[in-house]
Amino acid sequence: MSTHQLKGKLHALQKYTHHALVSMPQFKMLMPEYSDDALKVRLNYLVKKGVLQKVCRGVWAFPESHYYHSTSILHLPHLVRPSSLNYLSLESVLSKYSVISQQMFDYATVMTTGRSGTFKTPLGTLELTHTKRDPMEITNETHPLDDYPLREATIKRAYLDLKNVGRNLELVDQDALSEAITRQGSDNYEH
């Protein structure tokens, strides 16, 4: 497959995904004629030529994508843990609602039913923290995030996650936490 043909397929794929990231399984779907080894060689060549940008193991960005500049670190969790339930939580949620003063620029804290791990990427840093919580409980205490293939914890759930994983609770303004939970409707939050 020529580079021009691949670019056409990538543009078509990204009209569906609405971001500039492409995973290895997606490349296998787009280029089924390549063996695994040949595909790796081809992808390395495309990175060297600047057609693709390596984001992390198994994920690349397509710089010519219309979505390249709007692609966020929040598009990454479902690509690195595709068979897991992932949701934005911990400091990312608490910072968003001003419960902690720490700002989370280019850093996302995500709970996952998959493996923990930290990914330093050109988009920022993604920190995945494993949870053993039941997926049905998770869906009851999270809501879908607009524009991202990711869920977000309620403020109360984010605080409980922070506490359960043993993070620094001193950053939390308890008055702001109570106020934010009340404002969000506690467990009855509807997005």
C-alpha positions in Angstrom: 0.0 0.0 0.0 1.4 3.4 -0.9 1.8 6.2 1.6 -0.8 8.2 -0.3 -3.4 5.3 0.0 -2.6 4.9 3.7 -3.1 8.6 4.3 -6.5 8.4 2.7 -7.5 5.5 4.9 -6.3 7.4 8.0 -8.3 10.4 7.1 -11.4 8.2 6.6 -10.8 6.4 10.0 -10.4 9.7 11.8 -13.7 11.1 10.5 -15.1 8.2 12.6 -12.8 8.4 15.7 -12.6 12.3 15.8 -9.0 12.2 17.0 -5.6 11.8 15.4 -4.5 8.6 17.3 -4.2 5.2 15.7 -3.5 1.9 17.5 -1.7 -1.2 16.3 -5.0 -3.1 15.9 -6.4 -0.3 13.8 -3.3 -0.4 11.6 -3.7 -4.2 11.2 -7.3 -3.5 10.1 -6.2 -0.8 7.6 -3.3 -2.8 6.2 -4.3 -6.5 6.4 -1.8 -7.4 3.7 1.2 -6.8 6.1 2.4 -9.5 8.5 3.0 -8.3 12.0 6.8 -7.9 11.4 6.3 -6.2 8.1 3.8 -3.8 9.6 6.2 -2.8 12.4 8.9 -2.1 9.8 6.4 -0.1 7.7 5.3 2.0 10.7 8.9 2.7 11.8 9.6 3.9 8.2 6.5 6.2 8.3 7.7 7.6 11.7 11.1 8.4 10.2 9.5 10.0 7.2 7.3 12.2 9.5 4.0 10.7 8.2 3.3 9.3 11.7 4.4 10.4 15.2 5.1 7.7 17.8 2.9 8.5 20.9 3.6 5.4 23.1 3.9 1.7 22.6 1.3 0.6 20.1 -0.1 4.1 19.4 0.8 6.7 16.8 -0.5 10.1 15.9 -1.3 11.2 12.3 0.0 14.8 12.1 -1.9 15.6 8.9 -5.2 14.8 10.6 -7.8 17.5 10.8 -8.1 16.4 14.5 -4.4 16.6 15.3 -4.4 19.8 17.2 -7.6 18.9 19.1 -6.4 15.5 20.1 -6.0 15.2 23.9 -4.3 12.8 26.3 -8.0 11.9 27.2 -8.2 10.1 23.8 -5.4 7.7 24.8 -6.8 5.4 27.7 -9.2 3.4 25.5 -6.3 2.7 23.0 -3.8 1.5 25.6 -6.4 -0.4 27.7 -9.1 -1.2 25.1 -10.7 -4.1 27.0 -10.8 -2.2 30.3 -13.2 0.2 31.8 -11.4 3.5 32.2 -12.5 6.7 33.9 -11.0 10.1 34.7 -10.7 10.4 38.5 -8.3 11.3 41.3 -6.5 14.6 41.0 -7.7 15.3 37.4 -11.4 15.5 38.6 -10.7 17.2 41.9 -8.6 19.8 40.1 -11.3 20.4 37.5 -13.8 21.2 40.2 -11.3 23.3 42.3 -11.3 20.9 45.2 -7.5 20.9 45.0 -5.4 23.9 44.0 -3.0 21.8 41.9 -3.6 22.3 38.2 -3.4 19.2 36.0 -2.1 20.6 32.7 -1.0 17.9 30.3 -1.4 15.2 33.0 -4.4 12.9 33.3 -5.2 10.6 36.2 -7.4 7.7 35.1 -8.7 4.7 37.0 -8.8 1.4 35.0 -9.9 -2.1 35.5 -6.7 -3.0 33.5 -3.1 -2.7 34.5 -1.6 0.3 36.1 1.0 2.3 34.2 2.3 5.7 33.3 2.7 6.8 29.7 4.8 9.9 29.0 3.7 11.0 25.5 3.9 14.1 23.3 0.3 14.8 24.4 1.2 14.8 28.1 1.4 12.2 30.8 -1.3 9.5 31.3 -1.3 7.8 34.7 -3.5 4.7 34.9 -4.3 3.3 38.3 -5.8 -0.1 38.7 -9.1 -0.6 40.5 -10.8 -3.8 41.4 -14.2 -2.2 41.7 -17.2 -3.8 40.0 -17.8 -2.3 36.5 -21.5 -1.8 37.3 -20.6 0.3 40.4 -18.2 2.3 38.3 -20.8 3.1 35.7 -23.2 4.3 38.5 -20.6 6.7 39.8 -19.3 8.0 36.5 -20.7 9.8 33.5 -19.6 10.0 29.8 -17.3 12.8 28.9 -18.4 14.9 25.9 -16.0 14.5 23.0 -13.9 11.8 24.6 -14.2 8.0 24.7 -13.8 8.1 28.5 -16.0 8.4 31.5 -15.5 10.8 34.4 -16.0 10.1 38.1 -18.3 12.1 40.3 -16.4 14.4 42.7 -17.3 12.1 45.6 -16.0 9.0 43.7 -12.8 10.9 42.7 -12.2 11.7 46.4 -12.9 8.1 47.5 -10.5 6.8 44.8 -7.8 9.3 46.0 -8.3 8.0 49.5 -8.5 4.3 48.5 -5.2 4.4 46.5 -3.4 6.2 49.4 -2.7 9.5 47.7 -2.0 12.8 49.5 -5.3 14.0 51.0 -3.6 17.2 52.3 -4.1 18.8 48.9 -7.9 18.5 49.3 -9.8 21.6 50.6 -12.5 19.8 52.6 -14.9 22.8 52.5 -14.6 23.0 48.8 -15.1 19.2 48.5 -18.3 19.3 50.5 -19.6 22.3 48.5 -18.7 20.6 45.2 -20.3 17.3 46.1 -23.5 19.1 47.2 -23.4 21.2 44.0 -23.0 18.1 41.8 -25.8 16.3 43.5 -23.6 13.8 45.3 -24.4 10.3 44.1 -27.4 11.4 42.0 -25.3 13.4 39.5 -26.8 13.5 36.0 -24.5 14.8 33.3 
